[in-house]
Amino acid sequence: MKNAVAPATAGPTTIPYDEIQAENADHNGMVIDGRNDRTYPGLANEAIEHRAVKLDTVGQYVEFTVPRDANSIVVRYAIPDSADGAGLTTPIGLYINGEKHPDLILTSKYSWIYGTYPFNNNPGDIRPHHFYDEVNRLTPQMSAGYKVRLMVESNSTAPWYIIDLVDFEQVAPACVMPEGYLSLTADFGADPSGVQDSTTAFQNALDASSSQRRGLWIPPGEYKISTWLQVRDSVTLKGAGIWYSKIHFVAQTGNNAGLMGPWNTGTSAQNVNFSDFAIWGEVTQRVTTSSTVSAAPTRTQRLRTCGSSIASVVCGWTAHLTS
């Protein structure tokens, strides 16, 4: 069946997007199928429903039919790793109703880990796995029946591309700053362009939110942060929405990225509330023997106790913080 759409509900949970498997879309590539081969690891076995579409020639494509109004896409994909494990980065063509749009930039920088536990980033080791990553884009408004094509073109430099699925979502307009909130940019000088480091400004803003018992507003933009941020009691942190307000931790080890409670004092942050922003990182491998993995869950839990809440934060998009 072409362009089969996943239901918008799963049990009691309603999801805001429609998901289409690549193998159910129109394509001229090759379906990889791992349903009858559960050998671990494998590209087909890591694909959702154990199937995906492989493209390896210029002109090959997967074309999805938009099921209802949408203004965004998320693509789950895999491309090969580089010989040194640093990853490949390559474009793939994006067309909407036949009109060319800026390419999507795909990378394997954050995928492909190797070996047995504890894992590493050495392609010379055995058992590669964790192949897939995602790329997202806000698009012009699309209606039901629009065609979205991902196509290998002459500037697409990877040997092959595997498209697993695409999510289509109608993203709501950006939220507005609530009355009485402090502003990360206007009051503390953080840079929403993502160019200048905003670590000091963000930490000062969090401290003021705690001491003044006032909410902190993250305006639309990307905020470059070079180390973890400490969150104390009574911080309310709100952004313009998960597609609009992005905290970008640029440290390449997980223990230097994230929003942390006062873990070094042995206490917990109480009455902490997060909503409507995304967290992205640059961690490229799992360092199992360090605090990258072991410390992160503990620090997160200390934010989520005693009346704290996390709502509409991109927990699925806390991307590349640990792998």
N, C-alpha and C positions, 0 to 999 in steps of 0.2 A: 504494500500500500504506500503510495507516494505522499510525502509531507504529512505523515501521521503526527499528531500533536499530543504531547503528554498532558494528562488532566491537570487542571489548575489547582487541584486539592490532593492532599495525601493524608488520609486519616483526618484528624481534626484541624490540620494546619492548612491554611490557604497561602499559596505562593503567588507572587505578583507577575509572573512571567509564563510564557508558553515555550516549551522545550521541544525541539525537533531533532531527531537523530539523523545524522548525515546519510546513513544507508537507506532511510525512508524518503529522502529528498531526491530531486532529479540530479543526476551526475553522469559523467562519462569516465569515472575512475574505477578503481577496483575495491570491492568490499573485502576487508579482512575480517575473519570470523573465528572467534575463539570459543564458541559455545560448546564444541565437541572436543576441545583440547584445553584442559585445565592446567597444562604445564606452566609452572611459575619460573621466571617472569615472562611476560610477553606483551607486545603492543596491543594485540587484540584482547587479551585477557584483562588489561587495565582499562580498556574502553568501557564506557557505560553500555550495559547490555551485551558486552563482549563483542561488539561489532563497530566498525568505523569505515571510512572511505579513504583510500590511499591515492594520492595524486603525485605523479612523478614525471610528467611531460608538459611542456608549455602548451597551453590551450585546454588542459584538463580542468574540470571545475566541479563544484557542488552548488546547486541552486535551490534555495529554500523559498517557499511561498509563505508570506507573512499571514498568520491566521486571524489577527485582529489588530486594531490600532496599536502602533508601537513607535517609539523614537529612540530605541537603543538596541544594541546587540551585544551578546557575550559569546565568544567562540572558544570551545574547548578543542585543543589541537596538540599534536606532537610533531616535532622535526628532529633530525639527528643531532647528536652532540658533536662537538669538535674533537679532534684527536687529542688535544691537551685537557679536555674536560671543562674548558672555560665557556663552552656553548657557542652555537651559531646564532646569528641574527639576520633575518631576511624578510623582505616584504612579500605579501600576497595580494593580488588584485581584489578590490571590492567594487561591485557594481550594484546599483539599485535601479530596478526597472530599465536596465541596459545603460544607465548613465554611470560613467566612471567617477568614483569618489577616491579620496586619498587612500593609499594602500594601508592595510593593517600590517603592523610590524610584529613579527613573531620571533621568539627567541627560545633557545633551549638552555639559557644561562642558569635558570632556577630549577630545571628538571634534571633527569638522568643522574642518579646516584648508584653506587657500585658496591659489590662485595657482600659479605655477610655481616651480621651484627658484631661490632659497631661499624656502620657503613662509612664509605669514603667517597671522594670525588675523583678517583683515579680510573680512567677508562681501560687501563691495562688489567684491572681486576675483573673478576667474573661477576655474573648475575646483575647486569644493569636493570634498573627498575625506576619507578616514579617518573614515567615518561611525559606525562601530560601537564599542560599549563593552560591558562586562559588569557584572552585579550578582550577588552571591552571598548565600546565606542558609543557615544551619543550621536545619533543620526538625524537627518531631517525627518519630519513627520512622515510616517508610512501608514497606509491603510490596509485593510484585509485584501489579500490578493496581490500585493506588491511582491516583486521577485528580488531576492538578495542572492547575488552570486559571488562565491569565492573562487578565484581562478589563478592558476599558475601562469606567470607571464615571463617575458624575456629577462626581466630584472630579478626574478625569483631565483635565488642562488642556492637554495638547499637541494640536495639530491632527491628528496621526497617530502611530502606533506601529508599528514594524516588529520582529517577533520572528523571529530567525534560527534559534535552536536553544536547547535546554536540556540541560545535563549533570546526571545524577543520580549521586551517589556515597554509599557507606556510609563515613562518616568514622570513623576509629578514635578511641577515647577519647584524651584528652590524655596526653602523655608525663609522666613524673614526673622530678623533679630527680635527676640522677645523684649518687652519693656523691662528696664531695670538691669539688664545684663551688661557686663563688661565686654568690650570688643577686643579680640586678640590683635587686630590690626590698628584700629583707631586709638586704643588706650595703651598698647604695649609695643607697637611698631613692628609686628611680625610681617614678613614678606610673603604675600599670597601668590607670588609668581613662581616660587620654588627655586629661585636662583640664590638668594642670600640665606645664610644659616639663621634659622629662627629659634634655635634651642634656648638661648637665654631669655628671649622675649616670651616664649611659651611657658618656661618654668616660672618666670615672674608672674605671668598671668594666672597660672594655676595656684601659686601661693596667695595671690590677692583674692582669688575666688574663695579660697578656704578661709582666709582671715576676715574677709568682709561678708562672708555668707551670701555672696551674689553669684548668679550664674555666669558662665564664661561662654561667649559666642564665638564660634569659628566661622568667619565669613567664607563664601565660596573661594576656592583656590587650593593650591598645593603648598604645604609648609615643610621645608627641609629641616630635619632634626638629626643631630649627629650623635646623640646618646639617649639613654632612657630618661623618661620624665617621671619625677616623683609626684604622686598625688596624695594629699593629706585629707583630713576629715572635711565633710560638707562641701565637696566640689561638685557642681553641676556643669557638665561640659556638653554643649549642644552645637551641632553644625547645621548647615543649610540642606543636608541630605547626603546620602551615601555616594551619590554620583557627583556631588558638588564640592564637598569639604573633605580634603585628603591630607592626612598626616603621613609624611614620607620619612621613615627612619632609614638613614643611609649607611649606618654601620653594618659591616658584613658578618658580625657575630650576634647571635640572638640575645646574649646577655647584655648587649649594649643597645637594645631596641625594645620599645614598649612603654606602656603606662604602668608604673609600678607603685604599689603601696609602700609604706615605710618599713620595708622588710628588714633593713639593717638595724632597726630598733626593737625588733621582735614584737611589734604591735600591728594592728590592722587599721586600715582607713575605713571610717564609718560614714554612712549617709552620702555615698558617692553615686552619682547618676550620670551615665553616658548615653547620648542619643544622636543619631543622624549624621554620622561621619564615617569615613573609611580610614583604615590603617594599612599602610604598605611598607615593605621592607626590602632589604637587599641581601638577605642571607642566602648563600648559594650551596651550602652543604650542611649535613647533620653532623654535629660534633657531640657524639653521645656521651663521651666521658667528661664533658665540661658542663658548666652551669647553663649553657645555651639551652639545653633541653630540660635538665632537672629543676632549674630554678624558676623557669617561666610559669609553669602551672601554679606554683606556690604563690608567686607574687600576684598573679591574677586572682586567685582565691581571696587574698587579703583585701582586694578591692570590692569583693562581692559579698561581704558580710555585713550584718547589722544595718539593714535597711537600704543597702545599695542596690542599684539596678543598671542593666545594660539593655537598651532598646534601640532597634534600627541602627545599630553599628554594624559595619560590614564584617561580621564574624567569619563569613565565607570569603571575605576580601581582606582579612588580616593576612595578606599575601606576602610570602617570601620572608617571614619572620623566623620561622624554623622550618626545616625540611626533613 
